[in-house]
């Protein structure tokens, strides 16, 4: 979301750059979140698995909230 907003400021309100940059930002965020989740689970023999799941759920709820805001604004 932040990447899309940044490139919207740079390129203007033209929908093409904003949508393509939102896609790049979304894919990057998903990849980093997945890698961080795996790292937290595997670190110290799964001691932080609950923390990883909590972070992933908070991230999912945040993304659903952002998508809802964008869809209904």
N, C-alpha and C positions, 0 to 999 in steps of 0.2 A: 504494500500500500504506500509506504514511504517512497519507494523507488518510482512508482507511478506518479505520485504528486510532484516529485522533484523534476521528472522529465516533462510533466505538464507545464511547470513553471518555465522550463528551458525552451520547449518547442511551442508553447502556446496551447490553446484549447482544442487544437485539431485532434480528432478522435483516434486517428491511426497511430501516432506515436504514443499517446497515452495508453491505449489498449495493449499495444505490443510491449511496452515497458511494464505494464501491470502483469502481463503474462511472465515476463522475465523475472520480475520480483517475486511473484507467487511461486514459481518453480524453484527459485533459489531458496526461498523461505522453507518450502517443503523439504528440500534436500538437506538444508542445514538442520532443520528440526529432526529429521529422521536420523541423521548422523549423530546429533547430540543425544537423542534418545537411546540409541544403541550404545553409545559411549557410557552413558549413565548406568545403563543396565549391566553392562559387562564389567564396569569398574568395581573393584572390591567384591567380586563374586556375587553380584546382584544386590548388594546392600542398599543401593539407591534406586531400586526398581520402582518403589512407590513414589518417589520424588519425580522420576522420569514420567510416570503415568500422569501424575498431577500436572506437570508442566505441559504435557501433550494435550490434556483435556482443557486446560486454561487457554492454550493457543488455539484449539479448535473452537472454543466458545467465542474467543476474541474475533476469529475470522468469520464466524457465522454472524456475529454482531456487525462487523464491518460490511459484509455482503448485504445484510438486511438494510443497513443505513444507505448503502449505495443504491439498492434496488428501489427503496421507497422514498428517496429524496428527489 
